[in-house]
Amino acid sequence: MMIHDKNTLVETRHSVLRIAQAALAAVQGRARVAEFLYAAPLPEAVQLIAIGKAAASMATGACDVLGERIVRGLIVTKTGHGDAVLERRPGFQCLEAGHPQPDARSLAAGTALLTFIAAAPATAHLLFLISGGASSLVEVLPAGVTLSDLQHANAWLLGSGLDIARLNTVRKALSAIKGGRLVGHLQGRQVQVLLISDVRGDDPAVIGSGLLASEDAGAPPLDELALPSWLAQMCRPAPAHNGDAHAHVEMHVIARLADAKRAAGDEATTLGYSVSVHDEFIDGAANTAGQRMAQSLIHATPGVHIWGGETTVQLPPQPGRGGRNQSLALAAALELQGREDVVLLALGSDGSDGPTEDAGALVDGGTIARGELAGLDARHCLANADAGRFLEESGDLVHTGPTGTNVMDLVIGLKI
């Protein structure tokens, strides 16, 4: 075991970032799709549909293996997460749409999706590549629901503090394709679905709001969600599914949070640290989780501690800058201030945190003092969902750009 007797703050922070990079590489869409398809070859002619924040990366992995056997392709991803090589590929249509708020492009993508499926021969083999973000990026609305209705509902949901399972219960009830409804458009075509999971339990019925999955029997009922009356009136519970329709759909989850945590632990071991990979799923209010995890690190044995999950933030009427990972990190920094032996990273695995291009933040015992030099108050920023502004001034924001994956959030702590 390496002895870290010369650890500086810079070296410690660098180690945590290196551990996070290893975690992201282990669940990167291109590599995981290619690995799966090498082991389980598909028929000679394949039509590809990729939807989500990791869509371009996953589609590139399929192209690496299948090459010209992919005769057509439809890629729908978040703005800025596309790929120029895919856009130039003959027979491919590459679209970008709104996230986390659906927009007119999301509806256009929904129309393009149904058109693409309808144009496929009855004997076609469809390969779907689905990752987190699909819920916002592609939509077909039921009669009587407008884009304005959808955006109003989505804005309320994003600020409600509801977890992803409850969010997706409502999203399914506002959609003509989610909750397995898209299966009705397949008309018996053979379908293989590869998924990167961004949900607890890795349930295909929850990932991307379950475009092609049978309804989740454990999903929370709509009438238990205490929705405002205007939203409850718009919701239409999913109808019972025809089991025969789903018989043609084969699903595989190819990357998940547990894989990223395991890879992070392996890298930390390689760097010479003792490692604790915690089974606890981090959820609930981001501020509370940050306080709790900082105290856990303070009282933990030295070494690297790895958690994962997805917290929530209840937004004020006029939120500032930041996302749940930035809130968690700043709340942790308040607990850690003045300490020289602990750092903590809270990271969105997709490379974005809330409606920002920051992936998260890496904080230490000097974070609060550095932010206060700019005249900012950490508690005020937390209360106003403005953690990103404080963390920018303290120099603790982390930028990765699009990562090609999305397996919820990682929290990595290092105590020396």
C-alpha positions as CSV (number, residue, x, y, z in Angstrom):
1,M,0.0,0.0,0.0
2,M,1.4,3.4,-1.0
3,I,1.8,5.8,1.9
4,H,0.6,9.3,1.1
5,D,2.9,11.3,3.3
6,K,3.4,14.1,0.8
7,N,-0.2,14.8,-0.1
8,T,-0.9,18.4,-1.0
9,L,-4.3,19.8,-1.7
10,V,-3.6,20.0,-5.4
11,E,-2.5,16.3,-5.5
12,T,-5.5,15.2,-3.5
13,R,-7.9,17.0,-5.8
14,H,-6.1,15.6,-8.8
15,S,-6.5,12.1,-7.4
16,V,-10.3,12.5,-7.0
17,L,-10.7,13.8,-10.5
18,R,-8.7,10.9,-11.9
19,I,-10.9,8.4,-10.0
20,A,-14.0,10.1,-11.4
21,Q,-12.6,9.9,-15.0
22,A,-12.1,6.2,-14.6
23,A,-15.7,5.8,-13.4
24,L,-17.0,7.7,-16.4
25,A,-14.9,5.7,-18.9
26,A,-16.3,2.4,-17.5
27,V,-19.8,3.4,-18.5
28,Q,-19.2,5.4,-21.6
29,G,-21.8,4.6,-24.2
30,R,-19.6,4.0,-27.2
31,A,-17.5,1.4,-25.4
32,R,-20.4,-0.4,-23.7
33,V,-22.5,-0.7,-26.9
34,A,-19.5,-1.9,-28.9
35,E,-18.7,-4.5,-26.2
36,F,-22.3,-5.8,-26.2
37,L,-22.6,-6.0,-29.9
38,Y,-19.3,-7.8,-30.4
39,A,-20.5,-10.5,-28.0
40,A,-24.0,-10.7,-29.4
41,P,-24.0,-10.0,-33.2
42,L,-27.1,-8.7,-34.9
43,P,-28.6,-9.6,-38.3
44,E,-27.1,-8.3,-41.5
45,A,-29.4,-5.3,-41.9
46,V,-30.2,-3.1,-38.9
47,Q,-32.1,0.2,-38.5
48,L,-30.8,2.3,-35.6
49,I,-32.7,4.7,-33.3
50,A,-30.7,6.4,-30.5
51,I,-32.4,8.7,-28.0
52,G,-30.9,10.4,-24.9
53,K,-28.0,12.4,-23.7
54,A,-25.6,9.5,-24.6
55,A,-27.3,8.9,-28.0
56,A,-24.4,10.0,-30.2
57,S,-21.8,8.0,-28.1
58,M,-24.0,4.9,-28.1
59,A,-24.7,5.2,-31.9
60,T,-21.0,5.6,-32.6
61,G,-20.4,2.3,-30.7
62,A,-22.9,0.6,-32.8
63,C,-21.3,1.9,-36.0
64,D,-17.9,0.7,-34.8
65,V,-19.2,-2.8,-34.8
66,L,-21.9,-3.0,-37.4
67,G,-20.6,-0.5,-39.9
68,E,-22.5,-0.6,-43.2
69,R,-25.0,-3.2,-41.8
70,I,-26.7,-0.1,-40.3
71,V,-28.8,1.0,-43.2
72,R,-30.6,3.9,-41.6
73,G,-30.3,5.8,-38.4
74,L,-32.2,8.4,-36.3
75,I,-30.3,10.2,-33.5
76,V,-32.0,12.5,-31.0
77,T,-29.9,14.1,-28.3
78,K,-29.5,17.2,-26.2
79,T,-28.2,20.4,-27.8
80,G,-24.4,20.2,-27.9
81,H,-24.2,16.5,-27.4
82,G,-24.3,15.5,-31.1
83,D,-21.5,14.2,-33.3
84,A,-20.4,15.7,-36.6
85,V,-19.3,12.3,-38.0
86,L,-22.7,10.8,-37.5
87,E,-24.3,13.9,-39.1
88,R,-22.4,13.2,-42.3
89,R,-23.2,9.5,-42.4
90,P,-25.5,8.7,-45.3
91,G,-29.0,7.6,-44.2
92,F,-28.7,9.2,-40.8
93,Q,-30.9,11.9,-39.4
94,C,-29.4,13.7,-36.4
95,L,-31.7,15.9,-34.3
96,E,-31.2,18.0,-31.2
97,A,-34.0,18.9,-28.8
98,G,-34.7,20.6,-25.5
99,H,-33.5,19.4,-22.1
100,P,-34.4,19.5,-19.3
101,Q,-37.3,21.4,-20.6
102,P,-39.0,19.9,-23.7
103,D,-39.5,22.3,-26.6
104,A,-40.9,22.4,-30.1
105,R,-37.9,20.4,-31.3
106,S,-38.9,17.6,-28.9
107,L,-42.3,17.3,-30.6
108,A,-40.6,17.4,-34.0
109,A,-38.3,14.6,-32.8
110,G,-41.4,12.6,-31.8
111,T,-42.9,13.0,-35.2
112,A,-39.6,12.0,-36.8
113,L,-39.5,8.9,-34.6
114,L,-42.9,7.6,-35.6
115,T,-42.1,8.4,-39.3
116,F,-38.8,6.5,-39.1
117,I,-40.5,3.4,-37.6
118,A,-43.4,3.5,-40.1
119,A,-40.9,3.6,-43.0
120,A,-39.1,0.5,-41.8
121,P,-40.0,-2.8,-43.6
122,A,-42.2,-5.2,-41.6
123,T,-39.2,-7.5,-41.5
124,A,-36.8,-4.9,-40.3
125,H,-34.6,-5.4,-37.2
126,L,-34.7,-2.2,-35.1
127,L,-31.9,-1.4,-32.7
128,F,-32.9,1.2,-30.0
129,L,-30.2,2.8,-27.9
130,I,-31.8,4.7,-25.0
131,S,-30.2,6.8,-22.2
132,G,-31.3,9.3,-19.7
133,G,-32.8,12.6,-21.1
134,A,-35.0,10.7,-23.5
135,S,-38.1,11.8,-21.5
136,S,-37.5,15.5,-22.5
137,L,-35.9,15.0,-25.9
138,V,-38.7,13.2,-27.7
139,E,-42.4,13.5,-27.3
140,V,-45.8,12.9,-29.0
141,L,-48.6,14.6,-27.1
142,P,-52.1,13.1,-26.6
143,A,-55.1,15.0,-27.9
144,G,-55.9,18.0,-25.8
145,V,-52.4,18.6,-24.4
146,T,-50.4,21.4,-25.9
147,L,-46.7,22.2,-25.9
148,S,-47.4,25.0,-23.5
149,D,-49.2,22.6,-21.2
150,L,-46.3,20.2,-21.3
151,Q,-43.8,22.9,-20.5
152,H,-45.8,24.2,-17.6
153,A,-46.1,20.7,-16.2
154,N,-42.4,20.0,-16.7
155,A,-41.4,23.3,-15.0
156,W,-43.5,22.4,-12.0
157,L,-42.1,18.8,-11.9
158,L,-38.4,20.0,-12.1
159,G,-38.9,22.3,-9.2
160,S,-41.1,20.0,-7.1
161,G,-38.4,17.9,-5.4
162,L,-40.1,14.7,-6.7
163,D,-37.7,11.8,-7.4
164,I,-37.2,10.4,-10.9
165,A,-39.7,7.5,-10.4
166,R,-42.4,10.0,-9.5
167,L,-41.4,12.4,-12.2
168,N,-41.6,9.7,-14.8
169,T,-45.0,8.5,-13.6
170,V,-46.4,12.0,-14.5
171,R,-44.4,12.2,-17.7
172,K,-45.9,8.9,-18.9
173,A,-49.4,10.2,-18.2
174,L,-48.8,13.3,-20.4
175,S,-47.5,11.3,-23.4
176,A,-48.8,9.3,-26.3
177,I,-45.5,7.3,-26.6
178,K,-44.1,6.9,-23.0
179,G,-45.1,4.1,-20.6
180,G,-44.7,1.5,-23.3
181,R,-47.1,3.2,-25.7
182,L,-44.5,3.3,-28.5
183,V,-44.7,-0.5,-28.7
184,G,-48.0,-0.1,-30.5
185,H,-46.2,1.6,-33.4
186,L,-43.8,-1.3,-33.9
187,Q,-46.4,-3.5,-35.6
188,G,-44.5,-6.7,-34.7
189,R,-41.1,-5.7,-35.9
190,Q,-38.1,-7.3,-34.1
191,V,-36.6,-4.9,-31.7
192,Q,-33.5,-5.0,-29.5
193,V,-33.1,-2.2,-26.9
194,L,-29.8,-1.4,-25.2
195,L,-30.1,1.0,-22.2
196,I,-27.8,3.0,-20.1
197,S,-29.6,3.3,-16.7
198,D,-30.0,6.7,-15.0
199,V,-32.6,5.4,-12.4
200,R,-32.5,3.6,-9.1
201,G,-33.1,-0.1,-9.6
202,D,-32.2,0.0,-13.4
203,D,-35.8,-0.6,-14.4
204,P,-36.4,-0.3,-18.2
205,A,-39.9,0.9,-17.4
206,V,-38.4,4.0,-15.7
207,I,-35.4,4.7,-18.0
208,G,-36.5,7.4,-20.5
209,S,-40.0,7.0,-19.1
210,G,-40.3,3.5,-20.5
211,L,-40.8,4.1,-24.3
212,L,-40.7,0.4,-25.0
213,A,-41.2,-1.2,-21.6
214,S,-44.2,-2.8,-20.0
215,E,-45.5,-0.6,-17.2
216,D,-43.6,-0.8,-13.9
217,A,-45.9,-2.6,-11.4
218,G,-44.2,-0.8,-8.6
219,A,-44.6,2.7,-10.0
220,P,-46.3,5.1,-7.6
221,P,-49.9,5.7,-8.5
222,L,-50.8,9.2,-9.8
223,D,-53.4,9.7,-7.1
224,E,-50.7,9.4,-4.4
225,L,-48.5,12.2,-5.8
226,A,-50.4,15.2,-4.5
227,L,-50.3,17.0,-7.8
228,P,-51.9,20.4,-8.3
229,S,-55.4,20.1,-9.7
230,W,-54.5,21.6,-13.1
231,L,-51.8,19.0,-13.6
232,A,-53.8,16.0,-12.4
233,Q,-56.6,16.9,-14.8
234,M,-54.1,16.6,-17.8
235,C,-52.8,13.2,-16.8
236,R,-54.0,10.1,-18.5
237,P,-53.0,6.8,-16.8
238,A,-51.3,4.3,-19.1
239,P,-53.6,1.6,-20.6
240,A,-53.1,-2.1,-20.0
241,H,-50.4,-3.4,-22.3
242,N,-50.7,-6.3,-24.8
243,G,-48.2,-8.9,-23.8
244,D,-47.9,-10.2,-27.4
245,A,-46.7,-6.8,-28.6
246,H,-43.9,-6.8,-26.1
247,A,-42.8,-10.3,-27.1
248,H,-40.8,-8.9,-30.0
249,V,-38.9,-6.5,-27.8
250,E,-35.6,-7.6,-26.2
251,M,-34.1,-5.4,-23.5
252,H,-30.6,-5.2,-22.0
253,V,-29.2,-2.7,-19.5
254,I,-25.6,-2.3,-20.5
255,A,-24.3,0.3,-18.1
256,R,-25.4,1.4,-14.6
257,L,-24.3,3.3,-11.6
258,A,-22.9,0.2,-9.9
259,D,-20.5,-0.2,-12.8
260,A,-19.2,3.3,-12.4
261,K,-18.8,3.0,-8.6
262,R,-16.9,-0.3,-9.1
263,A,-14.5,1.3,-11.6
264,A,-13.9,4.3,-9.3
265,G,-13.0,1.9,-6.5
266,D,-10.6,0.0,-8.8
267,E,-8.8,3.2,-9.8
268,A,-8.6,4.4,-6.3
269,T,-7.0,1.0,-5.3
270,T,-4.5,1.4,-8.2
271,L,-3.6,4.8,-6.9
272,G,-2.8,3.2,-3.5
273,Y,-5.7,4.3,-1.4
274,S,-7.8,2.2,0.9
275,V,-11.3,2.2,-0.6
276,S,-14.9,2.0,0.7
277,V,-17.6,1.7,-2.0
278,H,-20.8,2.4,-0.1
279,D,-24.1,0.6,-0.9
280,E,-26.2,3.5,0.3
281,F,-28.2,5.2,-2.4
282,I,-27.9,9.0,-2.0
283,D,-31.3,10.7,-2.5
284,G,-33.5,13.2,-0.8
285,A,-32.7,16.9,-0.5
286,A,-29.3,17.8,-1.9
287,N,-28.5,20.2,0.9
288,T,-29.2,17.6,3.6
289,A,-27.3,14.9,1.7
290,G,-24.3,17.2,1.4
291,Q,-24.2,17.9,5.2
292,R,-24.6,14.2,6.0
293,M,-21.9,13.0,3.6
294,A,-19.4,15.6,4.8
295,Q,-19.9,14.5,8.4
296,S,-19.5,10.9,7.3
297,L,-16.2,11.8,5.7
298,I,-15.0,13.7,8.7
299,H,-15.6,10.7,10.9
300,A,-14.5,8.1,8.4
301,T,-11.3,6.1,8.2
302,P,-8.7,7.7,5.8
303,G,-9.1,6.7,2.2
304,V,-11.4,7.0,-0.7
305,H,-15.2,6.8,-0.1
306,I,-17.5,6.3,-3.1
307,W,-21.3,6.9,-3.2
308,G,-23.9,7.3,-5.9
309,G,-27.5,8.3,-6.4
310,E,-29.6,11.2,-7.3
311,T,-30.8,14.0,-5.0
312,T,-33.4,16.6,-5.5
313,V,-33.7,20.4,-5.1
314,Q,-36.9,22.2,-4.4
315,L,-36.6,25.4,-6.4
316,P,-37.5,28.8,-5.1
317,P,-39.6,31.1,-7.4
318,Q,-36.5,32.8,-8.8
319,P,-33.7,30.1,-8.7
320,G,-30.1,31.1,-9.4
321,R,-27.4,29.1,-11.0
322,G,-26.6,25.5,-10.3
323,G,-27.9,22.0,-10.0
324,R,-28.3,19.3,-7.4
325,N,-24.6,18.3,-7.4
326,Q,-23.5,21.9,-6.9
327,S,-26.0,22.3,-4.0
328,L,-24.8,19.1,-2.4
329,A,-21.1,20.1,-2.8
330,L,-21.7,23.6,-1.3
331,A,-23.6,22.2,1.6
332,A,-20.8,19.8,2.2
333,A,-18.2,22.6,2.0
334,L,-20.0,24.4,4.9
335,E,-19.3,21.3,7.0
336,L,-15.7,20.9,5.8
337,Q,-14.6,24.5,6.2
338,G,-11.2,24.9,7.8
339,R,-10.2,21.2,7.4
340,E,-7.1,20.3,5.5
341,D,-7.7,16.5,5.3
342,V,-10.9,16.1,3.3
343,V,-12.1,16.8,-0.3
344,L,-15.4,15.9,-1.8
345,L,-16.6,15.7,-5.5
346,A,-20.3,15.7,-6.5
347,L,-20.6,15.0,-10.2
348,G,-23.4,14.5,-12.7
349,S,-22.2,11.6,-14.8
350,D,-23.6,13.0,-18.0
351,G,-21.4,16.1,-17.7
352,S,-24.2,18.5,-16.8
353,D,-25.8,19.5,-13.5
354,G,-29.3,21.0,-13.7
355,P,-29.7,23.6,-16.4
356,T,-26.0,24.3,-16.5
357,E,-23.0,23.1,-18.4
358,D,-21.1,22.5,-15.2
359,A,-20.9,18.8,-14.2
360,G,-20.7,19.5,-10.5
361,A,-18.1,20.7,-8.0
362,L,-15.0,19.5,-6.1
363,V,-14.9,21.2,-2.7
364,D,-12.4,21.3,0.2
365,G,-11.9,23.0,3.5
366,G,-11.0,26.3,1.8
367,T,-14.0,26.5,-0.5
368,I,-16.1,28.7,1.8
369,A,-13.3,31.2,2.5
370,R,-12.5,31.5,-1.2
371,G,-16.1,32.2,-2.1
372,E,-16.5,34.7,0.7
373,L,-13.5,36.7,-0.7
374,A,-15.9,37.6,-3.6
375,G,-18.5,38.9,-1.1
376,L,-20.8,35.9,-1.3
377,D,-22.7,34.1,1.4
378,A,-22.8,30.3,1.0
379,R,-26.0,29.8,3.0
380,H,-27.8,32.5,1.1
381,C,-26.7,30.9,-2.2
382,L,-27.9,27.5,-1.1
383,A,-31.3,28.9,0.0
384,N,-31.7,30.5,-3.4
385,A,-30.6,27.5,-5.5
386,D,-27.6,29.6,-6.5
387,A,-24.7,27.3,-5.4
388,G,-23.1,27.6,-8.9
389,R,-22.5,31.3,-8.5
390,F,-20.6,30.7,-5.2
391,L,-18.7,27.7,-6.5
392,E,-17.6,29.6,-9.6
393,E,-16.0,32.3,-7.4
394,S,-14.4,29.7,-5.1
395,G,-12.9,28.0,-8.2
396,D,-14.5,24.6,-7.5
397,L,-16.8,24.0,-10.5
398,V,-16.0,21.0,-12.6
399,H,-16.4,21.0,-16.3
400,T,-16.2,17.7,-18.3
401,G,-18.3,18.5,-21.4
402,P,-20.7,15.7,-22.7
403,T,-19.4,12.4,-21.3
404,G,-21.3,10.0,-23.6
405,T,-23.0,8.4,-20.6
406,N,-25.6,9.1,-17.9
407,V,-25.8,6.9,-14.8
408,M,-27.0,9.4,-12.3
409,D,-24.5,11.1,-9.9
410,L,-21.3,10.2,-8.3
411,V,-20.0,11.4,-5.0
412,I,-16.3,10.7,-4.2
413,G,-14.7,11.7,-1.0
414,L,-11.0,11.5,0.0
415,K,-9.8,11.7,3.5
416,I,-6.0,11.8,4.0
